[in-house]
């Protein structure tokens, strides 16, 4: 019996778990509510999970400096992102195949987003149709786009997103190659038959890759055959009336070039460690990207958020807001829409507590001066094998 055939260890709860005291607790207990293989797939990155772990570790390298006698009694978390008023600087990242965590999948996540006034970014690879997500999330949700091998299929996704009422397109450009996570493979993960990319149903199979030809590379002439180029991005900009964001930016030169290309904003991300194992943490590259594009250009941070203090650190290092990925899936697995809404409330309260103690009454007051670098202890020496 494969892991995808096994029953859930515990079904999602119909109430809030008493043991969840902070947002990170959903991550700590999600494995109790998910098939082991499904959990390994969600938790893992690619390869040896080095970059996925780096996203978490990067936040520990910064400490928040408390301030005294600051009047924060009129404090709030309201902010503006690319001209839009947000109730708080926390959004839900595009995460694929959420029916791995809960039978209702992305619809429950969207319901939680609507209930908490949270911006949601729906994935191309969602396990329910994008129209259902838009209806549950309410007006203004964003749609994450993967370029398809056939331009007509890409355009069809864009037109559906426009018709459904999504407010922006977030195109992911750093995932043309995704190597599997060894941890997920070792857990025996297999995608269950009832968990499919609902938005791609009806598309013809992609054209065959040419990597099998004599002398051809499985990577350059195979996996990268349909990878997007600058010309494709320019075509997409002309194909939609919606603001176009780019997700997957780590290099400041790419950030400058995309800004010059006229995109609406950037998402600093290493794809949750799922693209290039060995890529630096998104938080590590955030200050360089912010410096490259200047203070006024919209920049979001995706990767490694587990607490409101993490949100604070990302804002201090240059993000206008953050995207929360795996944490939303963990909360969904534990308690469905109620769990996701509760997780978001906890993150906001944790952010408020950190802001208050750091003397920042609003997100606009959070800056790099609120942080100091913290030395990371060296790992303990391991005994030498005999």
C-alpha positions, 0 to 999 in steps of 0.5 A: 500500500502506498502512502497515498492509499493510507487513511489520514492519521487524524481527520481535520478538526471541526474546532480550534485545537487547544494546543495551538498557542502560536502560528507555528504550532500548526506546523508542529502538529500538521503531521498528525492530520496528514498522510505521511507521504503528503506531509513529506511532500508539502514540507520538503523542498527539492534535493536535500532540502538545503534551501528549504531549511535555509529559508527558516534559518535566515530569520534566526540571524536577526534580532529585534531591538526593543524600544522604551517609552514609545506611544503605540496606543493608536497602533495598527497593521494596515498597509498599502501594497501597490496602491491597494489598502490591506488590513495587514501585511500578510498574504497567502502564497500560491500553494499547489494541490491543497487537497493533499491537506484537506478535502475542500482544498483551496476553497477552504483556504479562500474562505479563511482569506475572505473572513480575515481580509487577507489577500490570497494568491491562487495557484495555477496548480490548484486542486479546485478550479480558479473560478471556485477559489475566486468566488470563495475568496471574494473580489481582488484575489490574485492569480499565480500563473505558470507559462504553459508550453502552448501560448494559447493555453497560457492565454486561456488561463489569463482570460479565465483569471480576468473573467473570474475577478482576480485583481492581478497576475503573479507569474512564477519564473523560477520553476522551469526545473523542479527536482524532487525532494529526497525526503518525499521520495523516501516517504513513498509519496505519490500524487493521489488520483483525486488530486489533480491540477484542476485548471489544466483539465482539458489541455492537450499533452505538452509537445514532446521534449527533444532531450531524447534525441541523439546528443541532446541534453535532458535539461537544456533541450528537454526540461528547458525547451519551453522555459519562458524568456524575456520575449514571453514576459513582454508578450504576457504584459501585452496580453492582459489588462491586469497588473503583472507581478513576477515571483522568484526574484533573488538577484538584484540585476534581475530585479532592476531589469524587471522594474525597467520592463514595467512589471507591477511588483516583485516577489523575492522567493526561492520557490520555497526551496523547491527549485534550486537546492543550494539557492540562498534564502529569500530573506538573505537576498531581500535587502539587495533586491530592495536596494536595487529597485529603490524604496517605492517599488512594490516588493513582497517576501515569500519563504520561511514565515512561521511567526509574526516576528518573522513578518516584522523582520521581513518588513524591516529588511525591505518587504512591503508584505509577506506571503505565507506558504506551507503554514497555510497548508498545515493549518488547513490540514489541522482544522480546515478554513477555521484553522487557516483563519485562526493561523492568520489571526495568530500571525497578526497578533504576534506581529502586533506584539512585536511591533509594540515592543519594538516601538513601531505603531504602524508597518510604515515605521518598521525599518532596518534600524529595528534589527541587529545581526545575531551570531548563529551558533556553529553546529556541534561537532559530530563523532567521527565514524570508526 
